[in-house]
Amino acid sequence: MWEYTDKVMDHFRNPRNTGVIEDADGTGEVGSMACGDALKLTFKLGGDGRIADAKFQTFGCASAIAAASAMTELIKGKTIAEAEKITNQDVANFLGGLPGEKMHCSVLGEQALEAAIENYRTGKPAGVKEIEGRVVCHCFGVTEKEIEHVVRENHLTTVEEVTNYTKAGGGCGNCLDDIQEILDRIAGEKPKAETKGKTMTNLERIKLIEQVIATTIRPALQADGGDINLVDVDGNRVIVALKGACASCPMATYTMKGFVEAQLRQAVSDELIVEAQ
């Protein structure tokens, strides 16, 4: 049985903003009942250009309902530019986390929002999804572009994680090798060394830190049964949490300073200091 946070259960049992806005400014429809998850999201702008109301209808599990409810709460009061920056990880964080196997529900929410914003900007009918790129998973209709996006945005490193976030590979399994090839290709996209030393915005620096952790640090730790999560970036302080074997290893302090901090200083900035949560 899945372990859900209290907030997930609250949004499942008492979902916010259910229904449809008939005169919506933006409508997004994604997923398919045949595949087990479907979501319709509508929003209405107020006179100040911010999202005054948002509603959803969904067919899915507790996580799908909770994630859709959370998404409508997150976008209300925001401008379109602010709303489109919301990611599936923001939805999961808002709910206090989701089981790994249910992260695809948060991705569905992000996709519905993207579709609704696209509908608002272009007037393209909702529910008309143009297939962009090669279809990798024919069981669930997941494209290469969709896999690449979710891998980069969530720093995924394994086929199992891709399946959890997209369902790709969760059917017949014929696409598992293709998913691994995509992962290998993205893993080879190392951060550009010339970025170090250049003036970066806070957002650019955080993104680079995330990239170094995902492509260099995490794979090395996972090879020894460990893992690492980025908790926060506060100025030059990078706060992380070691997981798995690394959490209880007597060499954890060395791992934190001698490896994690050294890698980040080399690729991002000599001024970074890595600390444990």
N, C-alpha and C positions, 0 to 999 in steps of 0.2 A: 504494500500500500504506500502511496506517495506521502511524503511528509510536507505538509503545507504550513506556511506561516499563518499567524492569526489574521494578518491583514489580507492574505489571499482568501481565507475562508470568509472573512467579512464581506469582501467584494463579490464573492461567489454567492453567498446567502442573501446579501443585500446589495445587488448591483446598482450602481448609479447610472443615471442617464440612459435608461433603456428606451427603445422606440425608434421612430424615424421622424426627422424634420422634413415636412412635406415641401416647403419652399426653400430647401437648403441651398447654400451658396456652393457647397462642395460635397460630393458623394463618392465614396470609394467602396468597391465590392471586390473582395479577394477570397481565395480559397474555393473549396468545392465540398458539398455535402457528401459526394461520392468518395472523397479522400478523408473525410472525417472532421474537417474544420471549414467553416465558412463565416465570413464577417462582413457586415455592411456598416459603414461609419458615415455619418452626415454631420455637417457643421453649418452654423449661421453666423455671419459677421455682424457686429454692432456698428453704430454710426462712427465709432472711433477707430474702425478698422481692425479691431481685435475680435477674437472668436467669442461671441456672446453665449452660444449654446452648442452643445455637441451631444449626439445620441448614437446608440449602436444597437444592432441586432446580430446575434451570433448563434451558430449551431456548433456546439463543441463541448468540451469537458469543463471541469471546474476552473482549470487554469485559463482556458480560452475566455470564459466569461469574466473572470477576475482581471485578466490582462486588458480586455476590451473596456471594461469599466474604468480601470486605471488610466488608460489612454485618454478617454474622454475627460477625466478629471485633470489630467496634465495639460491638455491643450486649451482648456477654457481660460479666457483672459489673456491669451497670447496673440501676438500678431502672426501672420502666416510665416514670416521669416523666422520668428522664434519657434513656432510649432514644428517647422520642418527640420529643425536641429535635434528634435527628440528622437532617441534611438530605442531599440528594443531593450537595451541594457538599462535605460532610464526607467522603462516600464517595470522591469524585474526588480530594480532597486527600490522603486516606489512601493512595491508589494513586499519588500523585505526579503526578496529572493524567490526563485522558482526552482523546482526539481530540475536537474539537468535534462532529463528526458522530456520535459515540458517547455523548454525554452522556445520551441517553434511557435508557441502560442503568443509570446511577446513579439516575435518576428512578424507574425500575422498582423498584429496591431500596427506595427511600423509600416508594413506594406499597405494596409488599409488607409492610413493617414497619407502616405505618399500618393496613393491613387485618388484620394479626395482632393488633395491640393492640385494634382494634375488636372482633375475635372474642373476645378475652380478656375485655373489659369487658362485652360485651352477650350473648355466647353465640350471636350471629347466625352461621349456617353459613358457613364459609369458602368463597370462590369465588362467593358471591352478591353481585354488585356492583350496587348501586342507582344508576341514572343520575341524577346531580344536575345540573340545568340543561340548557341547550340543547346538542345535539350539533353541534359545528362541523365536525369532520372525520369524515365518514361512512366513509371508507376504513379508518380506524384506530380509530373510535369514541371520539374525543377530545372532551370537552365544553368549553364555555366556561369553566366553573369550574376545570377542570384547567389550561387555558391561563393563566387569570388567576393561579392559584397559582404556577405555575412561572415566569411572567414576573416576578412580584413577588419571589419568593424568590431568583431568580438574576439579577435586574436585566437582563432581556433587552430588547433594543431593536429587533431586526430580525426579519422573518418567517423568514429562514434560521435564526436562532438558535432560534426556537420549534420549527421542524421538527427541528432537531438534538436538542432536549430532549424532544420529545413525539411526533415523527413526523407530527404534524398538518401537512397540506399536502404531504406526501411522496408522495401517491398521484396522484389525478386532477388535483389543483391547483385544484379549484373553490372551495375554502375560503380561498384565499390573501387575498382581499379582506377576508373576515370576520376573519382573524387580524390583518391590518393595522389594522382598526378597533378591535380590542381593545387593540393596542399603543398606538394613538393616544389612546385613552381613558385608559389607565393612565399614559401619559406626561404627560397633562394634570393628574394628581393631584399637584400641587406640594406640597412640605412646608409645613405650616402655620406661618406667620410667628410666631404667638403662642407656639410652642414655645421659641423662643430666649429665654434669660433665665430660664426656669423650671428648677427643680432636676430633673435627669434622672438615672436610673441609668446605669451604664456601658453596659449593654445597649441602653437607649433611645437613648443618644447615638450609639453605633456604628450602630444601625439608621438613625438620621436622617442620619448621614454617608453611609451606603451609598445612601440614597434620593436625597440631593442629587447625588451622583456619577452615579447612574443616570438621573435625570430632567432634570438641568440641565447638568452638566459633560461627561459622556460624549457626549451628542448634539452639543454644540458642537465638541468635539475631532474627532469622527468626520466632521463636515461638512468638515473641512480635511484629512482623510486620516489623522488620528491616533486615539489611544485612551488609556485610562487604566485601571489596575487598582489597587484598594485592597489593600495588602499587610498593613498592621497598624495598630492604634491603641494607642498606649502613653501613657496619660495625655492630655496635650494635644498630643502628637506624632501626626500623621497621616502614615503612610509610604505612598507611592504609587509606581507605576512607570508612566512614560509609554511608550506603544507607538506603532508605526507611524511616521508622519511626525513626530510630536511628539518621538520619542526622539532623532532626529538633527538636529532643528531648532536653529539657533543662538539662537533665542528661547526655548529650553526653560526656562531659569531664570525668565524673565518669565512664561511660561505657568504654571509651578509656583506662583509667588508672586502675580503680578498677577491671575491668573484663578482658579486652583484654590483657593488659600488664601483669596482675597477672597470667593469664593462660599461657602465653608464657614464663614468667620467671620460672614458676613452671615446665614446661615440657621441656624447651630448655636451657635457661641460665639466671642467676640472673642479668646479665649485660645488658639485652635488654631494650631498651627504645622505647615505641610506640608513634608515632606522627601522627597527621592528615595531610592529603595531603594539 
